[in-house]
Amino acid sequence: CIESLHPKLQDYLASVAILLDDLPDESLLRKYDPPMSPLELLGHFSGYSLMGRSHEDPWSNIPPSIVLFRHNLERYATHKADLIEQLQITVFHEIGHFLGLDEEEVAARGLE
């Protein structure tokens, strides 16, 4: 699905690791207010957004990552096509956070 994005955006995403994990760990779930259920989180963006990076703050230049949670994504899919669609939505949702969008802005773009 990354290949379908504008080439300039693909260049920005070159530094973003996309990882796959079975389920989110408890420490990640507690970062949400209220804490999330381990069965509802499909993906997570970690790091500074593209808009939040700064030359004055060296920590903001640590490469960000997107983690996808396999078991939760598979629960949404009854067919392979459903899984592919949910993967695209989840990846684009997390890319939205990389671009600096909050949950409301991401949802307004139909990526929830």
C-alpha positions in Angstrom: 0.0 0.0 0.0 3.0 2.3 0.5 3.6 2.1 -3.3 0.3 3.8 -3.9 1.4 7.0 -2.1 2.9 10.1 -3.6 6.7 9.6 -4.3 7.6 12.5 -2.0 5.6 10.9 0.9 7.3 7.6 0.2 10.7 9.4 0.6 9.6 10.7 4.0 8.4 7.3 5.0 11.8 5.7 4.1 13.0 6.4 7.7 9.9 4.9 9.3 10.2 1.3 10.4 7.0 -0.8 9.9 7.0 -3.6 12.4 4.7 -6.6 13.1 3.9 -7.8 16.6 1.4 -10.3 17.8 -0.3 -8.1 20.4 0.4 -4.8 22.1 2.1 -5.0 25.5 0.6 -3.8 28.7 2.9 -0.7 29.0 1.7 0.5 25.6 -1.9 0.0 26.5 -1.5 2.1 29.7 -0.3 5.1 27.6 -3.8 5.6 26.4 -6.4 7.4 28.5 -8.4 5.3 29.4 -6.1 2.3 28.9 -7.0 0.3 25.8 -8.0 -3.4 25.7 -5.2 -5.6 24.2 -7.8 -6.8 21.6 -8.7 -3.4 20.2 -5.5 -1.7 19.2 -4.6 -2.5 15.6 -1.5 -0.3 15.2 0.6 2.3 16.9 2.8 5.1 15.8 5.8 5.8 18.0 8.2 8.7 17.7 8.0 12.3 16.6 5.7 13.3 13.8 7.2 14.8 10.7 6.0 18.2 11.8 7.4 17.7 15.4 11.0 17.2 14.3 13.5 19.9 15.2 17.2 20.5 14.7 17.3 21.9 18.3 16.0 18.7 19.8 18.2 15.8 18.9 15.7 13.3 20.4 13.1 14.3 17.7 15.4 12.9 15.0 15.3 9.3 16.3 13.6 7.3 13.5 9.9 6.7 14.2 8.1 3.4 13.8 4.7 2.0 13.1 3.8 -1.3 14.8 1.0 -3.4 13.5 -0.7 -6.0 15.7 -1.2 -9.2 13.8 -3.7 -11.0 16.0 -6.0 -7.9 16.2 -5.9 -7.3 12.5 -6.7 -10.9 11.8 -9.7 -10.7 14.1 -11.2 -8.1 11.8 -10.8 -10.2 8.7 -13.1 -12.9 7.6 -11.4 -13.1 4.2 -8.0 -12.2 2.8 -9.5 -9.2 1.0 -10.8 -7.9 4.4 -7.4 -8.3 6.0 -5.7 -6.4 3.1 -8.3 -3.6 3.4 -7.9 -3.4 7.2 -4.1 -3.4 6.9 -4.2 -0.5 4.4 -6.6 1.5 6.7 -4.4 0.8 9.7 -1.1 1.7 7.9 -2.6 4.9 6.5 -4.0 5.8 9.9 -0.6 5.5 11.5 1.0 7.4 8.6 -1.5 10.1 9.4 0.0 10.3 12.9 3.5 10.4 11.4 2.3 13.4 9.4 1.2 15.1 12.6 -2.6 14.4 12.5 -4.4 13.7 15.7 -7.2 11.1 16.1 -10.0 13.4 15.1 -8.1 14.5 11.9 -7.3 10.9 11.0 -10.9 9.9 11.6 -12.2 12.8 9.4 -10.2 11.2 6.6 -12.0 7.9 7.0 -9.0 6.2 8.5 -10.5 4.8 11.7 
